[in-house]
Amino acid sequence: MKFPVSQRVRRMRASHAGRIMLVAVPSALAASLLMGGVAEGAVPVSFAVSGSQFQIGASKLNGTGFSQYAGVAKDTEGKEHPVAIANIKSATLSDLCQAVVTETPLGKVGVLIKAGGGGSPASASDLQIGMTGLKGDAAFGNIRIGVDASTVNTEARGSAGDFAQDSGSISITNLQQTAWSTQASVFTLTGMSMQLTDGSKGCF
């Protein structure tokens, strides 16, 4: 399906050609990096990100109140990392998995967290995530593509003039995601387990 592109959108795309844009970004999350509250404005989170990205996987994500636009996550040294920022008002995640690997003086150490299995999915509210990669099969309800990032239908919004999309609902199966950051106002992990690894185990 083709969408008509206005002159304004053409100019916007040309002026923002250097930005990373990801279309269809879900808001799956990392349990060990949660902080309360949703960041407002174009930046994805209100805390400095670590030097490591993490993996998130889920067999199914269902959510309502979704938006996505480009942004930047900063680490403690002030380095900026381009990200796609995804917001979701309410979500459930089946067979949730999070994996992160850190270099230490003793070598690689990994943390593997799982939750939401056995028919009792994890749930989250007021989510925001800064991510760099996504794979999965996605379906959107009442989607709008090419809206101004400052006018998306979520509380968190991007910068005026930036390309964005939003939808009333989102559903993703076989989710595989790589991210720098995430936060939520409420996050419930049913049946959570955590395991230290040698860094060789991931979510995908």
Secondary structure, DSSP 8 states (H G I E B T S, - for coil): ------HHHHHHHHHTTTS---SS------GGG--SS---SSSS-SS-B-S--EEEEEEEEEEEEEEEEEEEEEBTT--EEEEEEEEEEEEEEESEEEEEEEEETTEEEEEEEEES-TT--EEEEEEEEEEEEEEEEEEEES-EEEEEGGG-SSSS---TT-EEEEEEEEEEEEEEEEEEEEE-SEEE-TT-EEEEE-S-----
